[in-house]
Amino acid sequence: MVITVGKLSYLVKRLRTMDYSKMFETVNYVHSESKKNKVGIFFDIINCGIKYQAGYMDYKLFEMYNLNKKQRKTIITRGINNSIVKKYNNPEYIKYFSNKLTFNKKFNKYLSREWMEVNKDNYEEFKEFVNNHKEIIVKPLSESCGKGIELFKVNNKNSKEIYENLLSTKRYLVEEVATQCREIAKLHPTSINTIRIITLNQEIVASFLRIGNNNDIVDNFNHGGLVAPINIDTGIIDYLAIDKKGNLYEKHPLTNEPILWFKIPKWPRIKRFAIAASKEIPQIGYIGWDVCLGESGPYLIEGNEFPGHDLYQLPPHRTDGIGLLPRFEKAMKKGKKENENSNSN
């Protein structure tokens, strides 16, 4: 077995920062699920860390204890995902994605909704904005996973109070409430159910629909939402939706709307839209886009310069245990070949 420098550095870093109590919790969990020997599980986790740059959470989440060598090689693990980010995303340009305000300025033409920045000197501007938009979405500039996002209903009586609340909680981005098409809204009406599209080298390598639940206003998986992969070629959801607890759904548990075999409207147009957005900052080549489909077409909610690697290759969404690394590698090879051809011309 050959251990590359990249694999070795990843392993050393993980060993230094690892929460060993949680690791042994994982060993106990896998033992209870698989009935395999705990010592064997422990050393298999170490083996997967060396061979596949998989942390113990990867081992548990992707059920690597049930996979053979061929299947394991296809999983995008935490270490592999980190290496893709490092290779394709220039740190000097991450600012366009890590700060929501900077993102809105750069990608304004893709947003299709009004927004403004709140500061301590622009209450009059804020008041005019909320006069035009009785409901607003407010966001902190750098939080993720839906943290700090809130919907406010604003009127003349509470506008000053809300304005001061935003300043005190450092939620400086105010946006017009996004609207989605009727077909997707039916799945869960109180949240904007976004389409996550992963682009790598300006190719779409993964896509899935995030659906809210429990009448929450966000669709985030960590807030009780559901996720279901979208077939890139057809735009059809051909796997069951899943929540964070591992429950599977053919229909939405709250609205009873069918999710399995749901076809995303305007799918070819959405794909063209995401690819066009991916070309705006070529120095950031690996991006997770959150796209809302409105009645008139797609528009961006936000972009993520550090796409997670977990939600688009969960065990119930893999055929024969095969992950997405082969598709990612194909996109990377295509980009390399195109660069070589352009340099030779």
C-alpha positions, 0 to 999 in steps of 0.5 A: 500500500502506497501512502501519498504525502496528501493522505499522510498529512490528512491522517496526521492532522486528523489524529491531532484534532480527533475527538476520540470519545466520539470515535469510540462512540462510532465504534460502539454504534457500528458494532450495534448495527453490524454486530462486527468485532469492535477491535476490527471496527476500530482498525478498519476506521484507521484503515479507511483514514489511511486509504480513503481519507475518511474520518470516523463520521464518514465511516458511520455516515456512508456505512463504509463498514458495509462496503467492499474495496471497490465501493469504498474507492468511489466515496467522496470522503472528507479528506478527498472533498477538502483536497478538491476545494484546495485544488480548485478554489483560490483562497483570494476569491473565497470572499465572494462566497464567504460573505453573503453581502459580497456575494449578492453584489457580485451575483446581483444579476442572478438574484431576481429580487431586491435586497439591501444592507443595513447599517447604523445610518440608513433607517430611512432607506430600510423604512422605504424598503419595508414599505415596498416589501411587507415581509423580509428575510434577514440574514447574518453575513457569514453563518451557514446551515440556515443559522440566524435566518428569520422572516419578519412581517414589517409595518410602520409600528414595528419597523424601527424595532426590527431595524434595531434588532438587526443591528444588535444581532449583526444581521445586516443583509435584508432581502425581499422574500423569494418566491417559488413556482407552484409545483415545488411550493406544494411540497412544503409551502412555508419554506423555499425548497431550494435546488442544490447544484454542485459544479466542478470545472463548470460541469454539474456533478451532483444535484438534489432538492432540499425540502422544508418540514414542520412548517419551518421557513428554511429547508436545511437538512439540519433543521429537520428538512428532507433531501432527495437527489435529482437525476442530472440527465432527466431532472427526476427524483428517482430515490426516496427522500431522507431526513437527518434521522435516516427516515425515508419518504416517498411522500412528504410527511406533512403535506403528503405530496409525492416526492419520488418521481417528482420532475423538476420543472424547467430542468434544462434551463436550471442546468444552463443557469447554474453553469453560467453562474459557475463561469463568473469567477473561474478561480472558484471552480468547485461550488455548491449553488442554492437555486430557487425556481420561480414561476419565471425561471431560476435564480440564486439564493446563495453559493457555497465555496466549500460544498459539503460532501455528505448529502449527495451520496447518502447510502439510500441514494447510491446504486450498488454502494457506488459514490460520486467520486468517478463522476467528479474525477471525470469532470476534473479530467475534462477540465485538465484536458481543456486547459491543455488544449487551450495552452497548446493553441 
